[in-house]
């Protein structure tokens, strides 16, 4: 995972498998960055994610709740067809915006 900071936007670049162990690390790092960095938007980059389980859903939901509490937003891009189905079934796509690529996500999140 890599965090790219651009003004009030935090781009969270994920890779590999988003399972329980990775989810804990994401929560800790993203929450610390948001709470100390003054970010108003989180954009998750899923282009390098091959697998995600319920821990990943919980991680996204938790960051959504965090951002809602401070008046911010969460969006994502680069979602594979498999992850798209998971996000649709879980209801995540009803609460966050999903974009095709990073440029759309940055423009849409502005």
C-alpha positions in Angstrom: 0.0 0.0 0.0 1.1 3.5 -0.8 -0.5 6.8 0.3 -0.3 9.7 -2.1 -1.3 13.1 -0.7 -2.6 15.8 -3.0 -4.1 18.8 -1.1 -7.2 17.6 0.6 -7.2 14.3 -1.3 -5.6 11.1 -0.1 -5.1 8.4 -2.8 -4.7 5.0 -1.2 -2.9 2.7 -3.7 -3.7 -0.9 -2.8 -2.1 -4.1 -4.1 -2.3 -7.8 -3.8 -5.0 -9.4 -1.6 -7.1 -7.3 0.6 -7.6 -9.7 3.5 -7.8 -9.4 7.3 -4.1 -8.8 7.8 -3.9 -6.2 5.1 -7.2 -4.5 6.2 -5.8 -3.8 9.7 -2.7 -2.1 8.2 -4.9 0.0 5.8 -7.2 1.1 8.6 -4.3 2.1 10.8 -2.4 4.0 8.1 -5.4 5.7 6.5 -7.1 6.7 9.7 -3.8 8.2 11.0 -3.3 10.1 7.8 -6.9 11.4 7.7 -6.9 12.5 11.4 -3.6 14.3 11.2 -3.5 15.5 7.5 -6.8 17.3 7.1 -8.0 15.3 4.2 -11.5 15.7 2.9 -11.4 12.9 0.3 -10.2 9.4 0.1 -9.8 7.7 -3.2 -9.0 4.0 -3.2 -6.9 2.7 -6.2 -7.9 -1.0 -6.8 -5.9 -1.5 -10.0 -3.4 -3.8 -8.4 -5.9 -5.8 -6.1 -6.5 -9.4 -7.1 -8.7 -10.5 -4.2 -10.8 -8.9 -1.5 -12.8 -10.6 1.3 -15.3 -9.2 3.8 -12.4 -7.5 5.7 -11.9 -5.3 2.7 -15.6 -4.4 2.6 -15.4 -3.6 6.3 -12.3 -1.4 5.7 -14.0 0.6 3.0 -17.2 0.9 5.1 -15.2 2.1 8.1 -13.3 4.8 6.1 -16.7 5.9 4.6 -18.1 6.3 8.1 -15.0 8.2 9.2 -15.2 10.6 6.2 -18.9 11.1 6.7 -18.3 12.1 10.3 -15.9 14.9 9.1 -17.9 15.9 6.0 -15.7 14.2 3.6 -16.1 11.5 0.8 -14.8 8.2 -0.4 -14.5 7.0 -3.9 -12.6 4.3 -5.8 -11.3 3.4 -9.3 -9.6 0.5 -11.1 -12.1 -2.1 -9.9 -12.0 -5.5 -11.7 -15.2 -7.2 -12.7 -14.9 -9.7 -9.8 -14.5 -6.9 -7.3 -17.3 -4.9 -8.9 -19.7 -7.8 -8.2 -18.5 -7.9 -4.6 -18.9 -4.2 -4.1 -22.4 -4.3 -5.7 -23.6 -7.2 -3.6 -22.3 -5.6 -0.4 -24.0 -2.3 -1.1 -20.7 -0.4 -1.1 -21.4 1.0 -4.6 -24.6 2.6 -3.3 -22.5 4.8 -0.9 -19.3 5.5 -2.7 -18.6 6.7 -6.2 -16.7 4.2 -8.5 -14.7 5.5 -11.5 -13.0 3.9 -14.4 -9.6 5.6 -13.8 -7.7 7.9 -11.5 -8.3 11.1 -13.6 -12.1 10.6 -13.4 -11.9 9.8 -9.7 -9.9 13.0 -9.0 -12.3 15.1 -11.0 -15.3 13.5 -9.6 -14.1 13.8 -6.0 -13.4 17.5 -6.4 
